[in-house]
Amino acid sequence: MRILSFITRFFGIRSAFPLAALCMFALSAHAAATAKITPPNVIFFATDDLNDWVGPLNSPIHAKTPNLDRLAARGVTFQNAQASGTFCAPARSALFTGRHPSTTGAYTTQVYFRDHPELRPMQVALQEGGYATFGTGKLFHHPAGYVDLRGWTEFHTRTAAQRVAGWPVDSWRQGAPLPTPMPYSQFTRQMRAETDKTFMEYAPLPNEVEKDMADTQQTAWVIDVLKRTHTQPFFIGLGLYAPHFPNYAPQKYFDLYPLDEIKLPPIKNDDTNDLPPAIKKFYDHRKTTIHDKLNEMGLMKEVLRAYLASISYADAMLGRVLDALDASAARDNTIVIFWSDQGYHHGEKGQWGKHTLWQRTANIPFIWAGPGIARQAKVGATVSAIDLFPTLVELCGLAPDAGLEGQSLATTLRQPALAQDRNVLLCEVKPGGYAIVNRQWRFIHYADGTEELYDVVKDPNEWDNLAPHPKYQSVMAELRQSAPKHFAAPGPESKDLRLVAEGERFHWEAKPAGAKKKAKAAK
């Protein structure tokens, strides 16, 4: 009515027909303008330690992931996406700040918002951009004291106790179902029960307890959020702990993988012989204490089955979210992003774990779908998880941040055929250590100055270190140019800090002088 009154007064129109036509034009123009400026909703689906063993990435070994396949069919799959850190804490700090460890000093267990409170993390940027922000589960590192509480409309925990204990977000405490006995796996009971009851731990759980598992409950909360009436665009972050150890999953997901059908990844017995001496010594020790013991005990296929089962369980949670989105009013205006913090070795290069600069740690699933994004597209160009923040800035119309170090992928998402390869950075746990990766090369430079180079097109298993060969010196010199010119000093690690909980808030303090020596002496 206000538009009609304005047009009547401004144009002096008295005839019904031209007035009606003009009104329809004005209303259509208004609707079109509104549609253009309506920002998309975002669902950010995070997993932990998920390598590229998923259907959309065509790995020779892959889990059954029908819902990831379904998401990939709706959008763009980045086939050469690299992690932004070599394990949980630095990878998540880099993603939420949009800055590499070489800038923040968050190389290991540093708490970025303690060391750099001036940084505006992703959820704050979204909230300042008009978004309602909802989070749950392992979006940040899982121990107490790592959830950045700023910028959330709601951050959900399964229990009230978590909120007054520094907001830990692990999945096997706080009343979550556990196996009997615990630890359940033979390897953990024999090799690690006195030091770490969760490493290499796995167990099938009764199907009926699936509803009580942490990842299931947090998925259910997200579904409830999707059912609400929203008056502003929303960002929902769901962080699953799966497939991180302990690999607890309902029996039905274990049943998808008969032991006699499981294939082991390709492994070269003398793989470390061409590594720099210090690196060879370190990784040979890890191989002896884990890989060789698993082999002796005949447990490799059992451990692989548990990992695959946990992937399929995580995939089922994704399916429930996609079903809820499809049934909601937000189905046509919501971007879904699927991401993993880093990958995981399962015997490749003799390793069981992460923390490396090799492909098994670095290559991750990274899938986008939603309005304005191409469908059924695969991009082979190299990208980084750190590109997520700047991409959301462009897609969601957020205020620019000149300090973001990734590149927006918005154009690639709209027109995948235009994607161009580039060098991306992955920092090691020590300042000065890094990998530079593109579609052909993985160049590794350690903090002690030693190096590795792999032609990943000819040598996808990274078995042949080319760095010692003079003919590749020019290749390495060119790749070095993409490395940071400066590496920030590391901030204090969490072991050197004291967490102080104050109701539902917390803060970190430096430990008193001498506390570290006393703790060491007590051991």
C-alpha positions in Angstrom: 0.0 0.0 0.0 2.9 2.4 0.7 4.3 1.7 -2.7 0.9 2.3 -4.3 0.4 5.6 -2.5 3.9 6.8 -3.4 3.4 6.0 -7.1 0.0 7.7 -7.2 1.3 10.9 -5.7 4.6 10.9 -7.6 3.2 10.2 -11.1 -0.3 11.6 -10.7 -1.7 8.5 -12.1 -5.5 8.1 -11.9 -6.1 5.3 -14.5 -6.4 1.8 -12.9 -4.7 -0.1 -15.7 -1.4 1.8 -16.0 -1.3 2.2 -12.2 -1.7 -1.6 -11.7 0.9 -2.3 -14.4 3.4 0.1 -12.8 2.7 -1.3 -9.4 3.4 -4.8 -10.6 6.6 -3.6 -12.2 7.7 -1.9 -9.0 6.8 -4.9 -6.8 8.7 -7.2 -9.1 11.7 -4.9 -9.1 11.6 -4.8 -5.3 11.3 -8.6 -5.0 14.2 -9.0 -7.4 16.4 -6.6 -5.5 15.5 -8.3 -2.2 16.3 -11.7 -3.7 19.7 -10.5 -4.8 20.7 -9.2 -1.3 19.3 -12.0 0.7 22.4 -13.8 2.0 22.5 -17.6 2.0 22.3 -19.7 5.1 25.4 -21.8 5.8 25.7 -25.3 7.4 29.3 -26.1 8.2 29.8 -29.9 8.7 33.2 -30.7 10.3 34.7 -34.1 10.8 37.9 -35.1 12.6 40.9 -37.1 11.1 38.9 -38.0 7.9 41.3 -38.5 5.1 40.3 -38.9 1.4 38.9 -42.4 1.8 35.4 -41.2 0.8 33.3 -42.0 -2.3 33.5 -38.5 -4.0 37.3 -38.6 -4.0 37.6 -41.9 -5.8 40.3 -43.3 -3.5 41.2 -47.0 -4.1 40.2 -47.6 -0.5 37.1 -45.8 0.6 34.3 -46.1 3.0 30.6 -46.4 2.0 29.5 -42.8 2.1 26.1 -42.5 0.2 25.3 -39.2 1.8 28.7 -37.6 0.9 28.0 -38.9 -2.6 24.6 -37.2 -2.5 26.1 -33.9 -1.3 28.8 -34.1 -4.0 26.1 -34.6 -6.7 24.6 -31.3 -5.6 27.8 -29.3 -5.6 31.6 -29.0 -6.1 34.1 -31.5 -4.8 37.7 -30.2 -4.5 39.8 -33.2 -5.2 43.2 -31.7 -4.2 42.2 -29.8 -1.0 44.9 -29.4 1.6 44.6 -29.1 5.4 45.5 -25.9 7.1 47.3 -27.7 9.9 48.9 -31.1 10.6 46.6 -31.9 13.6 43.4 -30.8 15.2 44.4 -27.6 17.2 46.4 -25.7 14.6 44.1 -26.8 11.7 41.0 -25.4 13.5 42.8 -22.3 14.7 43.8 -21.5 11.1 40.4 -22.2 9.7 38.5 -20.0 12.2 41.0 -17.1 12.0 41.8 -17.4 8.3 45.5 -17.2 9.1 48.3 -19.7 9.0 50.3 -20.7 12.0 53.2 -18.8 10.6 51.2 -15.6 11.3 49.4 -16.5 14.6 52.1 -18.7 16.2 49.4 -21.4 16.8 51.6 -24.3 15.6 50.5 -26.9 18.1 48.2 -26.5 21.2 48.3 -22.7 21.4 45.0 -21.0 22.2 44.6 -18.4 19.4 42.0 -16.2 21.1 44.2 -15.9 24.2 47.3 -14.9 22.3 45.5 -12.8 19.7 42.2 -11.5 21.1 42.3 -8.8 18.4 41.6 -11.3 15.6 38.0 -11.4 14.4 37.2 -15.2 14.0 34.8 -16.5 11.4 31.7 -16.8 13.7 32.2 -13.2 14.9 32.4 -12.0 11.3 29.2 -13.8 10.5 27.4 -12.5 13.5 28.5 -8.9 12.7 27.2 -9.5 9.2 23.7 -10.2 10.4 23.8 -13.9 10.9 22.4 -15.9 13.8 25.2 -18.3 14.7 24.7 -21.8 16.1 27.5 -24.2 17.0 27.9 -27.6 18.6 30.5 -30.4 18.9 34.1 -30.4 17.9 34.4 -27.2 15.9 37.5 -26.1 17.9 40.0 -28.4 19.6 38.3 -30.8 22.0 39.9 -30.3 25.4 38.5 -27.8 27.9 39.4 -24.2 27.2 39.4 -24.2 23.4 35.9 -23.2 22.4 36.0 -19.6 21.3 32.8 -18.4 23.0 32.7 -15.1 21.1 30.2 -14.6 18.3 27.7 -17.4 19.0 24.0 -16.9 19.3 24.0 -20.4 20.8 26.8 -22.9 21.4 25.2 -26.2 22.5 26.8 -28.8 24.8 25.3 -32.1 25.6 25.5 -31.6 29.4 25.4 -28.6 31.7 28.6 -29.9 33.4 30.6 -29.2 30.2 29.6 -25.5 30.4 31.2 -25.0 33.9 34.3 -27.1 33.2 35.8 -25.0 30.3 33.5 -26.4 27.6 35.3 -29.7 26.6 33.7 -31.3 23.5 35.1 -34.8 23.4 32.7 -37.7 22.7 33.6 -40.5 25.1 33.0 -38.8 28.4 30.0 -37.0 30.0 27.8 -40.1 29.9 28.4 -41.2 26.3 28.1 -45.0 25.8 31.3 -47.0 26.2 32.3 -50.6 25.4 32.9 -53.3 27.9 35.8 -53.8 28.6 37.3 -50.4 28.1 39.8 -50.2 26.4 38.3 -52.8 24.1 40.9 -53.1 21.4 43.7 -55.7 21.8 46.4 -53.2 20.7 45.3 -50.5 23.3 45.0 -53.1 26.1 48.5 -54.4 25.4 50.5 -51.4 24.3 48.8 -48.1 25.4 46.4 -48.8 28.3 48.7 -47.2 30.9 49.4 -44.1 28.8 46.5 -43.4 26.4 43.3 -45.4 26.6 41.9 -43.9 23.4 44.7 -44.2 20.8 44.0 -47.0 18.3 41.0 -47.9 20.5 37.9 -49.1 18.8 34.8 -51.1 19.4 31.4 -51.9 17.9 28.6 -50.6 20.1 25.0 -52.0 20.3 22.9 -50.5 17.6 20.3 -49.3 20.2 22.8 -46.9 21.8 23.3 -44.9 18.7 20.8 -42.3 19.9 22.9 -41.8 23.0 26.2 -41.2 21.2 27.6 -37.7 21.4 27.8 -37.1 17.6 24.2 -38.4 17.3 22.9 -36.1 20.0 24.6 -33.0 18.6 23.3 -33.9 15.1 19.8 -34.0 16.6 20.3 -30.6 18.1 21.2 -29.2 14.7 18.1 -30.8 13.2 16.0 -29.0 15.9 17.7 -25.7 15.0 16.8 -26.3 11.3 13.1 -26.8 12.3 12.9 -23.3 14.0 11.5 -20.3 12.3 14.4 -18.0 11.4 14.0 -14.3 10.9 17.7 -13.8 9.8 20.2 -15.8 7.9 21.8 -18.5 10.0 25.2 -20.2 10.2 25.2 -23.7 11.8 28.4 -25.4 12.7 28.3 -29.1 13.5 31.6 -30.7 14.6 31.7 -34.5 14.7 34.4 -36.3 16.6 34.2 -39.2 14.2 36.3 -40.8 12.8 38.9 -39.7 15.3 40.0 -42.4 17.8 38.4 -43.9 19.8 36.5 -45.5 16.8 33.3 -46.3 18.6 30.4 -46.9 16.2 27.2 -48.9 16.2 27.6 -52.5 15.1 25.6 -52.0 11.9 28.4 -49.8 10.5 31.1 -52.4 11.3 28.9 -55.0 9.5 29.4 -53.0 6.3 33.0 -54.1 6.1 33.7 -57.8 6.4 37.3 -58.4 7.3 38.1 -60.6 4.4 37.0 -57.7 2.0 39.2 -55.0 3.5 42.2 -54.0 1.5 45.4 -52.6 3.0 46.8 -49.4 1.6 50.0 -49.7 -0.5 53.1 -49.7 1.7 56.8 -49.7 0.8 59.0 -51.4 3.4 62.1 -49.2 2.9 60.1 -46.0 2.4 62.1 -44.0 4.9 65.5 -44.7 3.5 65.6 -41.6 1.3 64.4 -39.2 4.1 66.6 -36.7 5.9 68.4 -38.4 8.8 66.6 -36.7 11.7 63.2 -37.2 10.1 64.0 -40.8 9.2 65.0 -41.5 12.9 61.8 -40.0 14.2 59.4 -41.7 11.8 61.2 -45.1 12.1 60.7 -45.0 15.8 56.9 -44.3 15.3 56.9 -47.2 12.8 58.5 -49.6 15.2 56.2 -48.7 18.1 52.9 -48.8 16.2 52.9 -50.1 12.7 55.3 -53.1 13.3 53.4 -54.0 16.5 50.0 -54.0 14.7 51.5 -56.2 12.0 52.9 -58.6 14.5 49.5 -58.8 16.3 47.6 -59.2 13.0 45.3 -56.3 13.7 45.7 -54.1 10.7 42.4 -55.0 9.1 40.5 -54.7 12.3 41.8 -51.2 12.9 40.9 -50.3 9.3 37.4 -51.7 9.7 36.8 -49.6 12.8 38.0 -46.4 10.9 35.8 -47.2 7.9 32.8 -47.9 10.2 33.3 -44.6 11.9 33.3 -42.8 8.6 30.0 -44.5 7.6 28.6 -43.4 11.0 29.6 -39.8 10.3 28.1 -40.1 6.8 24.8 -41.2 8.4 24.8 -38.0 10.5 25.4 -36.0 7.4 22.4 -37.7 5.8 20.1 -36.8 8.7 21.1 -33.1 8.4 20.6 -33.2 4.6 17.1 -34.8 5.1 16.2 -32.1 7.7 17.4 -29.3 5.4 15.4 -30.7 2.5 12.3 -30.7 4.7 12.9 -27.1 5.9 12.0 -23.7 4.6 15.7 -23.0 4.1 16.3 -25.8 1.6 16.7 -23.5 -1.4 18.9 -20.9 0.2 21.5 -22.8 2.2 25.1 -23.6 1.4 26.4 -26.8 2.9 30.2 -27.2 3.5 31.7 -30.6 4.4 35.3 -30.4 5.8 37.8 -32.4 7.7 40.6 -30.8 9.8 43.3 -33.2 8.4 43.7 -36.7 7.1 45.3 -39.8 8.7 47.9 -42.4 7.9 46.9 -46.0 8.2 50.3 -47.6 7.5 51.4 -45.4 4.6 55.1 -44.5 5.0 55.0 -46.7 8.1 52.8 -44.3 10.0 49.5 -44.6 12.0 48.5 -41.1 12.8 48.9 -37.5 11.5 51.3 -34.7 12.2 53.2 -35.2 9.0 53.5 -33.0 5.9 52.8 -35.9 3.5 49.7 -36.4 1.5 48.0 -38.8 3.9 47.8 -36.1 6.6 47.3 -33.2 4.2 44.6 -34.3 1.7 41.1 -33.8 3.0 37.5 -33.9 1.8 36.2 -30.4 0.9 32.8 -30.3 -0.6 30.4 -27.3 -1.2 26.8 -27.3 -2.4 24.0 -24.7 -2.4 22.5 -21.8 -4.3 24.8 -20.4 -7.0 27.2 -23.3 -6.8 27.7 -25.7 -9.8 26.4 -29.2 -9.5 28.2 -32.5 -10.0 31.5 -30.7 -10.5 35.0 -31.9 -9.6 37.9 -29.5 -9.3 41.5 -30.8 -9.5 43.1 -27.5 -8.8 44.9 -27.2 -5.5 43.0 -25.4 -2.7 43.4 -25.0 1.0 41.0 -25.3 3.9 42.1 -21.8 4.9 40.2 -20.6 1.8 36.9 -21.3 3.6 36.8 -18.0 5.5 37.5 -15.6 2.6 35.0 -17.6 0.5 32.3 -17.0 3.0 33.2 -13.3 3.2 32.4 -13.1 -0.5 29.4 -15.4 -0.6 27.7 -14.0 2.5 28.5 -10.3 2.0 30.6 -10.0 5.2 32.9 -7.1 6.0 36.3 -7.6 4.4 39.3 -8.6 6.4 42.6 -7.6 4.8 44.5 -10.1 7.0 42.8 -13.3 5.6 45.5 -15.4 4.0 43.4 -17.8 1.9 41.8 -17.1 -1.4 38.1 -16.9 -2.1 36.8 -19.8 -4.1 33.5 -18.1 -5.0 34.3 -17.9 -8.7 35.4 -21.5 -8.8 32.2 -22.6 -7.1 30.1 -20.8 -9.7 32.4 -21.8 -12.7 34.6 -24.8 -11.8 36.0 -24.9 -15.3 37.8 -21.6 -14.6 39.8 -23.0 -11.6 43.5 -22.5 -11.8 46.1 -24.4 -9.9 48.2 -22.6 -7.3 50.8 -23.2 -4.6 49.3 -23.6 -1.1 51.0 -23.7 2.3 50.9 -26.2 5.1 52.8 -25.3 8.2 54.7 -27.9 10.3 54.6 -27.9 14.2 57.8 -25.9 14.3 58.4 -22.4 13.0 60.3 -22.6 9.7 58.8 -26.0 8.8 56.3 -26.2 5.9 55.1 -27.9 2.8 54.3 -26.1 -0.5 51.8 -28.1 -2.6 50.4 -27.8 -6.0 48.9 -30.3 -8.5 52.3 -31.7 -9.5 54.6 -31.2 -6.5 54.8 -31.6 -2.8 57.9 -29.7 -1.5 58.7 -30.2 2.2 61.1 -27.9 4.1 61.7 -28.9 7.7 62.7 -26.4 10.5 66.2 -27.9 10.5 66.7 -26.9 6.8 66.4 -30.5 5.4 64.0 -31.1 2.5 61.9 -33.5 0.5 60.3 -33.2 -3.0 57.8 -35.5 -4.6 56.3 -35.5 -8.1 52.8 -36.5 -7.0 51.6 -37.0 -10.6 54.2 -39.7 -11.3 54.6 -40.8 -7.6 51.2 -40.5 -5.9 52.4 -42.6 -2.9 55.4 -40.3 -2.3 57.9 -43.1 -2.3 60.7 -41.3 -4.2 62.2 -38.3 -2.5 63.7 -36.2 -5.4 65.3 -33.5 -3.2 68.8 -35.0 -3.3 68.9 -34.9 -7.1 70.6 -31.8 -8.6 68.2 -31.7 -11.6 65.3 -30.7 -9.2 67.1 -27.8 -7.5 65.4 -25.2 -9.7 62.0 -26.7 -9.0 62.6 -26.5 -5.2 64.0 -22.9 -5.5 60.8 -21.8 -7.3 58.5 -23.5 -4.7 60.5 -21.9 -1.8 59.4 -18.5 -3.1 55.8 -19.3 -1.9 56.9 -20.0 1.6 56.3 -17.3 4.4 59.1 -14.8 4.6 58.6 -14.7 8.4 57.4 -17.2 10.9 55.8 -16.0 14.1 57.2 -17.2 17.4 55.0 -19.9 18.9 52.7 -18.8 21.6 52.6 -20.8 24.9 51.3 -24.3 24.6 48.4 -25.3 26.7 50.6 -27.5 29.0 52.3 -24.2 30.0 49.1 -22.5 30.9 46.5 -22.9 33.6 42.8 -23.0 32.8 40.6 -21.0 35.2 36.8 -21.7 35.0 34.5 -19.0 36.2 30.9 -20.2 36.0 30.2 -20.6 32.3 33.2 -18.5 31.3 36.9 -19.4 31.5 40.3 -17.9 30.9 43.9 -19.0 30.6 46.8 -17.9 32.9 50.5 -18.6 32.7 51.6 -21.2 35.2 53.6 -19.9 38.1 57.4 -20.0 37.7 58.7 -23.4 38.6 55.4 -25.2 38.2 56.6 -27.0 35.1 59.7 -28.4 36.9 57.6 -29.5 39.8 55.1 -31.3 37.6 58.0 -33.1 35.8 59.6 -34.1 39.1 56.3 -35.5 40.3 56.2 -37.9 37.4 
